[in-house]
């Protein structure tokens, strides 16, 4: 309000000096300035405060000040200045007429890709289900951690779309671990390369556990680089069946495409352009069975990018030709990790028809392996009328001699010490029992166990064959404390045509009498169930004269204050003294009276 009045008085003074009428102008200006002051919230302070206020008022209201034209040169100058400012603002922000038709709006391009990130079996199944209904055509599922498939799982590409399962950025472990049943259909791609990572060196893309089954009907497993381990695309301990699709461009130390320690059936598809020192398909010593049939193609795989290395057999292992091979399947190159005799290698079919590969077609690969060259035609030669029930006879190779591996006779699972009364469980392992037996093989079969301490011998419960085919024993630790030795006794046995278990196998006749039986030992201790804690004494600190002065309230060992106790003792002594004094006084008085 003061600024408005000051403005009016100043303007009036100017008008008086110029000789113009002032009453109307001053009154009108005062009224307008009052309105402008009420509407103005913030005014910049400075030397030109009055002039800035007039300009601000003009810009806010958007119309000319209504001051009488006779207000003089100063008012006109203010108006012109403000008009110039408004024109500058209009020049800086020109209005461009809109040419856009409000009815014509651009439709965004439809997304063609859909991505999911999962880390559990449930999330994977949810993503697969949703992928069937989304509008996008390219579906990618990134896996953040190992997904264990425990149920019956079907991974199928939705119609008209593509589906890729790959590792998420930074993850290099197993993509899918099959514990139940899993089938790959419709051209699904299992891409082993980690996102933004060229090499995933830690594991295979898919691992099939014992008891699990993986069926590949039409899928592509590619690009997994497990250069430091076994199994590029697949590591199998259960069952893998392949009838279509392809496994290509994978790398591993052994089994760039498939490392088989279980049952493998190859009936179709292609395994090619993989690289491993020990074959694209490696048959481990622990493998149960490997079958090749139909038109499966295993070729173009190398161990170093140059030297062919397709199907690789560990020593003593074989593959079964299940029926007639077709087309390129008859040209599978095979590496046998063992000694090939003059008769070559014989592979038997399910119906006991055999495939004979002559020794002349086998060339030395290195000091331990041989290669059956690509291009060698393996034809099925009937040997008789096929049996009604198909049977599989392993390839004829040298029989396994357990006497050369006595070091495999061991006791596992026994701890170094047990408390008295505890129960111990252990497993007895014999050389040759970890193999799929064939006629002529020998093995050390556990017979019994005993425990010894010095010259004393203790009996142990009979060994029991568990569900895994292992010989398992138990014993109760009821003996006195001390060190004991568990001894396992073995008997050498030989597998024959009519043998169904090692327990029923015939006793072998080794070349050396000392090989007929064998033992394995393990030492353990029985300890007391209670422990006695040793008493510890804390020496008392000696009291010095200086510390005695500082201690105002000495305490006993049980923290009872000594000062009050001393006072109580003094009071008791004083009371006793008073009693004695009075008694003597009375006695004197009595004597005086007498």
C-alpha positions in Angstrom: 0.0 0.0 0.0 2.9 2.4 0.8 4.4 1.8 -2.6 1.1 2.6 -4.4 0.8 5.9 -2.4 4.4 6.8 -3.1 3.8 6.1 -6.8 0.7 8.3 -6.9 2.4 11.2 -5.0 5.4 11.1 -7.3 3.3 11.1 -10.4 1.3 14.0 -9.0 4.4 16.0 -8.4 5.5 15.4 -11.9 2.2 16.6 -13.3 2.3 19.7 -11.1 5.7 20.6 -12.4 4.5 20.1 -16.0 1.4 22.2 -15.4 -1.1 19.4 -16.3 -4.3 18.7 -14.2 -3.5 16.2 -11.4 -6.5 15.4 -9.4 -8.2 12.9 -11.7 -5.0 11.3 -12.8 -3.7 10.9 -9.3 -7.0 9.5 -8.1 -7.4 7.1 -11.1 -3.8 6.0 -10.8 -4.1 5.4 -7.1 -7.1 3.2 -7.6 -5.5 1.2 -10.3 -2.2 0.9 -8.5 -4.2 -0.4 -5.5 -5.8 -3.1 -7.6 -2.4 -4.0 -9.2 -0.8 -4.3 -5.7 -3.5 -6.7 -4.6 -3.0 -8.9 -7.6 0.8 -8.8 -7.4 2.4 -11.6 -5.2 6.1 -11.0 -5.8 7.8 -7.8 -7.0 11.5 -7.6 -7.7 13.3 -5.1 -5.5 15.9 -2.8 -7.0 16.7 0.7 -8.0 14.0 0.8 -10.7 11.3 -0.7 -8.4 8.5 1.7 -9.5 9.1 1.1 -13.2 9.4 -2.7 -12.8 6.1 -2.7 -11.0 4.3 -0.9 -13.8 5.8 -3.3 -16.4 4.9 -6.4 -14.3 1.3 -5.2 -13.9 1.0 -4.7 -17.7 2.3 -8.2 -18.5 0.0 -9.8 -16.0 -3.2 -8.0 -17.1 -2.6 -8.1 -20.8 -4.1 -4.6 -21.4 -3.0 -1.0 -21.4 -2.9 1.1 -18.3 -5.9 3.4 -18.1 -3.9 6.5 -17.0 -5.2 9.7 -18.6 -3.3 10.7 -21.7 -2.4 13.9 -19.9 -0.3 11.9 -17.4 2.8 13.0 -19.3 5.9 11.7 -20.9 7.0 9.3 -18.1 3.7 7.3 -18.3 3.8 7.0 -22.1 7.4 5.9 -21.9 6.5 3.1 -19.5 3.7 1.9 -21.7 5.9 1.9 -24.8 8.6 0.0 -22.9 6.1 -2.6 -21.8 4.7 -2.9 -25.3 8.2 -3.6 -26.6 8.7 -6.3 -24.1 5.4 -8.0 -25.1 6.4 -7.8 -28.7 9.7 -9.5 -27.9 7.9 -12.3 -26.1 5.6 -12.8 -29.1 8.6 -12.8 -31.4 10.5 -15.4 -29.3 7.5 -17.8 -29.1 5.7 -17.6 -32.5 2.5 -19.5 -32.8 2.7 -22.3 -35.4 -0.7 -23.4 -36.7 -1.3 -27.1 -36.1 -1.4 -29.2 -39.2 -2.1 -32.4 -37.3 -5.4 -34.0 -37.9 -6.7 -35.0 -34.4 -8.4 -38.1 -35.9 -5.2 -39.4 -37.6 -2.9 -40.7 -34.7 0.2 -42.8 -35.4 -0.2 -46.5 -34.3 3.1 -47.8 -32.6 4.8 -50.6 -34.3 3.8 -54.0 -32.8 6.5 -55.6 -30.6 7.8 -58.8 -32.1 9.9 -60.0 -29.1 8.9 -61.2 -25.7 11.4 -62.0 -22.9 11.0 -63.7 -19.6 13.5 -64.2 -16.7 12.9 -67.3 -14.6 14.7 -69.1 -11.8 12.3 -71.9 -10.7 10.3 -74.7 -12.3 7.0 -72.9 -11.6 8.2 -69.7 -13.2 9.4 -71.6 -16.3 6.1 -73.4 -16.7 4.2 -70.1 -16.2 6.3 -68.5 -18.9 5.8 -71.4 -21.3 2.0 -71.2 -20.8 1.9 -67.4 -21.3 4.0 -67.7 -24.4 1.2 -69.6 -26.1 -1.2 -66.6 -25.9 1.0 -63.5 -26.3 1.1 -61.6 -29.6 4.9 -61.5 -29.9 6.4 -64.1 -32.3 10.0 -64.3 -30.8 10.0 -65.8 -27.3 13.2 -65.9 -25.2 13.3 -67.3 -21.7 16.5 -66.3 -19.7 17.4 -68.6 -16.8 19.0 -67.0 -13.7 19.9 -70.2 -11.9 19.7 -74.0 -12.2 16.1 -75.1 -12.7 15.3 -78.7 -11.6 12.4 -80.3 -13.4 10.8 -82.7 -11.0 7.6 -83.5 -12.9 6.5 -84.3 -16.5 7.5 -81.2 -18.4 6.9 -80.5 -22.1 8.9 -77.7 -23.6 7.2 -77.0 -27.0 7.4 -74.1 -29.4 3.9 -72.4 -29.8 2.6 -72.5 -33.3 3.9 -69.7 -35.5 6.5 -68.6 -33.0 10.1 -69.3 -32.0 11.3 -70.2 -28.5 14.8 -69.9 -27.1 16.0 -70.9 -23.6 19.3 -69.3 -22.7 21.4 -68.2 -19.7 20.8 -64.8 -18.2 23.7 -62.4 -18.0 26.4 -63.5 -15.5 25.0 -67.1 -15.0 27.1 -70.0 -16.3 25.7 -73.0 -14.6 23.2 -75.7 -15.7 20.1 -74.5 -17.5 17.9 -77.5 -16.9 18.4 -80.3 -14.5 16.0 -83.2 -15.4 14.9 -85.2 -12.4 11.6 -86.3 -13.8 10.6 -86.4 -17.4 11.3 -83.7 -20.0 10.5 -83.6 -23.7 11.8 -81.0 -26.2 9.5 -80.4 -29.2 8.7 -78.0 -32.0 12.2 -76.7 -32.7 12.9 -75.2 -29.3 16.4 -73.8 -29.1 18.5 -74.5 -26.0 21.3 -71.9 -26.4 24.2 -72.7 -24.1 26.0 -69.3 -24.5 25.4 -67.1 -21.5 23.9 -63.7 -22.3 26.7 -61.2 -23.0 29.2 -63.9 -22.3 31.1 -65.8 -25.0 32.0 -68.9 -23.0 30.1 -70.7 -20.2 32.8 -73.1 -18.9 31.2 -74.5 -15.8 28.7 -77.0 -16.9 26.5 -78.6 -19.6 23.3 -76.9 -20.8 21.1 -79.9 -19.7 21.9 -82.4 -17.0 19.9 -85.6 -16.7 20.0 -87.1 -13.2 19.7 -90.8 -12.4 16.1 -91.7 -12.8 15.4 -88.8 -15.1 14.4 -89.0 -18.8 15.1 -86.5 -21.6 13.4 -86.9 -24.9 14.5 -84.8 -27.9 11.9 -85.0 -30.7 12.8 -81.8 -32.4 15.1 -79.3 -30.7 18.4 -77.5 -31.3 21.0 -77.7 -28.5 23.9 -75.4 -29.5 26.7 -73.1 -28.4 27.6 -74.5 -25.0 31.4 -74.2 -24.3 32.2 -76.5 -21.3 35.9 -76.6 -22.2 37.0 -77.6 -18.8 34.5 -80.4 -18.0 32.6 -83.2 -19.5 29.3 -82.9 -21.4 28.9 -79.8 -23.6 25.2 -79.9 -24.4 24.0 -82.8 -22.3 25.5 -84.7 -19.3 23.5 -87.9 -18.9 23.2 -90.1 -15.8 19.7 -91.2 -16.6 18.1 -91.8 -20.0 18.3 -89.7 -23.1 16.3 -90.5 -26.3 16.9 -88.5 -29.5 14.7 -89.0 -32.5 15.1 -85.6 -34.2 16.6 -82.1 -34.1 20.3 -81.3 -33.9 23.1 -80.9 -31.4 25.8 -78.7 -32.8 28.6 -76.2 -32.1 29.3 -77.3 -28.5 32.6 -77.8 -26.8 33.8 -80.0 -24.0 36.8 -82.1 -22.8 34.8 -85.2 -23.5 31.4 -85.6 -25.0 30.9 -82.2 -26.6 27.3 -83.1 -27.5 26.5 -85.9 -25.0 28.5 -87.3 -22.2 26.7 -90.6 -21.4 26.9 -92.3 -18.0 23.4 -93.8 -18.3 21.3 -95.1 -21.1 21.5 -93.3 -24.5 19.3 -94.1 -27.5 20.1 -92.3 -30.8 17.5 -93.0 -33.5 17.3 -89.7 -35.5 18.6 -86.2 -35.8 22.1 -84.9 -36.4 25.1 -84.5 -34.1 27.7 -82.5 -35.9 30.2 -79.7 -35.8 31.0 -80.3 -32.1 34.5 -80.3 -30.7 36.0 -82.4 -27.9 39.2 -84.3 -27.4 37.1 -87.4 -26.6 34.3 -87.3 -29.1 31.0 -85.6 -29.7 29.3 -88.6 -28.0 31.4 -90.1 -25.1 30.4 -93.4 -23.6 31.7 -93.5 -20.1 32.9 -96.6 -18.2 29.8 -96.3 -16.0 27.4 -96.1 -18.9 24.6 -98.7 -19.0 23.8 -98.9 -22.7 24.3 -96.9 -25.9 22.0 -97.7 -28.9 22.3 -96.4 -32.4 19.6 -96.9 -35.0 17.5 -95.3 -37.8 19.0 -92.4 -39.6 20.8 -90.6 -36.9 23.9 -88.8 -38.2 27.0 -88.4 -36.1 29.7 -86.8 -38.3 31.8 -83.7 -38.8 32.8 -83.6 -35.2 36.5 -83.1 -34.3 38.8 -83.1 -31.3 40.8 -80.1 -32.3 38.9 -78.5 -35.2 40.7 -80.8 -37.7 40.9 -84.5 -36.6 37.7 -86.4 -36.7 36.3 -87.6 -33.4 32.6 -88.6 -33.4 31.6 -91.5 -31.1 34.1 -92.3 -28.4 34.0 -95.5 -26.4 35.8 -95.9 -23.1 37.7 -99.1 -22.7 35.4 -102.1 -22.3 32.4 -100.2 -23.5 30.4 -100.8 -26.7 27.4 -99.5 -28.6 24.4 -101.5 -29.9 23.1 -101.2 -33.4 19.4 -101.6 -32.8 18.2 -102.7 -36.3 19.3 -101.5 -39.7 21.1 -98.3 -40.0 20.0 -95.9 -42.8 21.7 -93.4 -45.0 24.6 -91.6 -43.3 24.2 -93.4 -40.0 26.3 -96.3 -41.3 29.3 -94.0 -41.6 29.7 -93.1 -37.9 33.3 -92.7 -36.9 34.1 -94.6 -33.7 37.1 -94.1 -31.3 37.8 -97.0 -29.0 39.8 -96.2 -25.9 41.5 -99.5 -25.6 43.3 -102.3 -27.3 41.9 -103.6 -30.6 42.8 -107.1 -31.5 43.4 -108.6 -34.9 39.8 -109.6 -35.3 38.7 -106.0 -35.0 35.6 -104.8 -33.1 32.3 -106.6 -33.1 29.1 -104.8 -32.1 26.0 -106.8 -31.5 22.5 -105.8 -32.4 19.4 -106.3 -30.2 18.5 -109.5 -32.1 22.1 -110.8 -31.9 22.8 -109.8 -35.4 26.3 -108.5 -35.6 28.2 -105.6 -37.2 31.8 -106.6 -38.0 34.3 -103.8 -38.5 37.5 -105.3 -39.8 40.8 -104.5 -38.1 42.1 -103.3 -41.4 39.8 -100.3 -41.3 41.0 -99.2 -37.9 43.8 -96.7 -37.8 45.9 -95.8 -34.8 44.9 -92.4 -33.3 47.4 -92.2 -30.5 48.9 -94.4 -27.8 45.6 -95.2 -26.2 42.9 -94.8 -28.8 41.9 -96.1 -32.3 39.6 -94.6 -34.9 37.2 -96.5 -37.1 37.4 -94.2 -40.1 34.5 -92.3 -41.5 33.2 -93.9 -44.7 33.5 -97.5 -43.4 30.2 -99.1 -44.1 28.9 -101.1 -41.1 26.4 -103.6 -42.4 24.2 -105.9 -40.3 24.9 -109.6 -40.9 22.2 -111.9 -39.8 23.5 -114.8 -37.6 20.2 -116.6 -37.2 16.5 -116.3 -36.5 16.0 -113.3 -34.2 14.8 -114.2 -30.7 11.2 -113.3 -29.7 12.4 -111.2 -26.8 15.2 -108.8 -27.9 18.4 -109.2 -25.9 21.5 -107.1 -25.8 25.0 -108.6 -25.9 27.9 -106.3 -25.2 30.8 -106.0 -27.6 33.4 -108.7 -27.3 36.4 -107.0 -25.7 39.0 -108.3 -23.2 37.4 -109.4 -20.0 37.8 -107.2 -16.9 40.4 -108.6 -14.5 39.7 -107.4 -11.0 43.0 -108.8 -9.6 44.8 -105.9 -11.3 42.8 -103.3 -9.4 42.8 -104.5 -5.8 43.1 -100.9 -4.7 39.4 -100.4 -5.5 38.6 -102.7 -2.6 37.7 -100.1 0.0 35.3 -99.4 3.0 33.4 -96.1 2.7 31.2 -94.2 5.1 32.9 -95.1 8.3 33.8 -92.2 10.6 37.0 -91.9 12.5 35.4 -92.0 15.9 32.0 -92.8 17.5 30.6 -92.3 21.0 29.9 -95.5 22.9 26.4 -96.8 22.1 26.2 -95.1 18.7 25.3 -97.0 15.5 27.6 -96.9 12.5 26.6 -97.6 8.9 29.2 -98.3 6.2 29.6 -99.5 2.6 32.0 -102.2 1.3 33.1 -101.6 -2.3 34.8 -104.3 -4.4 36.8 -104.0 -7.6 34.7 -104.8 -10.7 31.4 -104.1 -9.0 31.0 -100.7 -10.5 30.8 -102.0 -14.1 28.1 -103.5 -16.2 29.3 -107.2 -16.1 29.7 -109.4 -19.1 30.8 -113.0 -19.6 34.4 -113.6 -18.3 34.6 -110.5 -16.1 35.8 -110.9 -12.5 35.1 -108.9 -9.4 35.9 -109.0 -5.7 32.6 -109.6 -3.9 32.4 -108.8 -0.2 31.7 -111.8 1.9 31.8 -110.7 5.6 33.2 -108.2 8.0 34.8 -108.3 11.5 36.2 -106.0 14.0 39.6 -106.5 15.8 41.3 -104.9 18.7 44.6 -106.4 19.6 44.1 -110.2 19.8 40.3 -109.9 20.3 37.9 -110.3 17.4 34.3 -109.1 17.3 31.5 -110.2 15.0 29.7 -107.7 12.7 26.2 -108.1 11.3 25.9 -109.7 7.8 26.3 -107.4 4.8 23.1 -106.5 3.0 22.8 -105.5 -0.7 20.9 -102.2 -0.8 18.7 -100.7 -3.6 21.8 -99.3 -5.3 23.5 -102.7 -5.5 26.0 -101.8 -2.8 27.0 -104.0 0.1 26.0 -102.2 3.2 26.9 -103.1 6.8 25.9 -101.8 10.3 27.4 -102.2 13.8 26.5 -101.0 17.3 29.4 -99.4 19.3 28.9 -101.2 22.6 32.6 -102.1 23.1 34.8 -100.3 25.6 36.8 -97.2 24.7 39.7 -97.6 22.4 40.9 -98.0 18.8 39.5 -100.7 16.6 40.0 -102.0 13.0 37.1 -103.0 10.7 38.1 -105.7 8.2 36.2 -106.5 5.0 36.8 -109.9 3.4 36.4 -110.5 -0.4 36.1 -113.5 -2.7 37.1 -113.3 -6.3 34.2 -114.4 -8.6 33.6 -114.7 -12.4 30.5 -113.7 -14.4 29.1 -116.5 -16.5 26.3 -117.0 -19.0 23.7 -118.0 -16.5 24.8 -115.5 -13.8 22.1 -113.1 -12.6 24.0 -111.5 -9.7 27.6 -111.5 -8.3 26.4 -113.4 -5.2 25.5 -116.3 -7.5 28.7 -116.0 -9.7 31.2 -118.8 -9.8 34.4 -118.7 -7.8 37.2 -117.6 -10.1 40.5 -119.4 -10.6 43.1 -116.7 -10.6 46.6 -117.2 -11.8 48.0 -116.5 -8.4 46.6 -118.1 -5.2 47.0 -114.9 -3.2 44.5 -113.2 -5.6 41.7 -115.6 -4.7 40.8 -113.6 -1.6 41.4 -110.0 -0.6 40.7 -107.7 2.4 40.1 -104.0 3.1 40.6 -102.3 6.4 39.4 -99.1 8.2 40.4 -97.9 11.6 38.1 -96.1 14.0 37.8 -95.2 17.7 35.1 -95.6 20.4 35.1 -92.7 22.8 33.3 -91.9 26.1 29.8 -90.4 26.0 30.6 -88.0 28.9 33.4 -85.5 29.3 34.7 -84.1 32.6 35.7 -80.5 32.7 38.9 -79.7 34.6 38.5 -77.3 37.5 40.4 -74.1 37.1 41.7 -71.9 40.0 42.1 -68.2 39.7 44.9 -66.9 42.0 43.9 -64.1 44.3 45.7 -60.8 44.1 47.8 -59.7 47.1 46.7 -56.6 48.8 49.3 -53.9 49.1 49.3 -51.0 51.4 48.5 -48.6 48.6 45.6 -50.7 47.4 44.3 -51.1 50.9 44.1 -47.3 51.3 42.2 -47.0 48.1 39.7 -49.7 49.1 37.1 -48.0 51.3 34.8 -51.0 51.7 36.8 -54.3 51.7 34.7 -57.4 50.9 34.7 -61.1 51.7 34.9 -63.7 49.0 31.1 -63.8 48.9 31.1 -60.0 48.5 29.6 -59.4 51.9 30.7 -55.9 53.2 33.3 -56.3 56.1 32.8 -52.9 57.7 29.2 -53.4 58.9 30.2 -56.9 60.1 33.1 -55.5 62.0 30.8 -52.9 63.6 28.4 -55.6 64.6 31.3 -57.6 66.2 32.5 -54.5 68.1 29.0 -53.9 69.4 28.7 -57.5 70.6 32.0 -57.2 72.5 30.9 -53.9 74.1 27.6 -55.4 75.2 29.4 -58.4 76.7 31.8 -56.1 78.5 28.9 -54.1 80.0 27.2 -57.2 81.2 30.4 -58.5 82.9 31.0 -55.0 84.5 27.5 -54.8 85.9 27.7 -58.3 87.3 30.9 -57.5 89.1 29.4 -54.3 90.4 26.5 -56.2 91.9 28.8 -58.7 93.5 30.8 -56.0 95.2 27.7 -54.3 96.4 26.5 -57.5 97.9 29.8 -58.2 99.6 29.8 -54.7 101.1 26.3 -55.2 102.6 27.4 -58.3 104.3 
